[in-house]
Amino acid sequence: VLPIVLWGRRAPTHCISTLLLMEDVPMIVTGCHDGQICLWDLSGDLEINPRALLFGHTASITCLSKA
C-alpha cells in the first residue's frame, strides 16, 4: 500500500505545537497550530520519515496523548 497526498501549488505548513514520542513503536506524532496531525516513522539510526498527514479541522492541536 502506497499512500498518496495531493495539494495545490504550496505544501501545507506544519508549525509544530505539540509532540508525542511513542514508547512501544518507533513513531513520533506531531500536532500543529493549523490543526494537522503528522505521523513520523523513526528508524534505528534516528532518521525521521513522514508516514501520514491527518487533517480535517482548523483548531490548534495543543495536547497529544495515548488512548
Secondary structure by P-SEA (a helix, b strand, c coil): cbbbbbbccccccccccbbbbbccccbbbbbcccbbbbbbbbcccbbbbbccccccccccccccccc
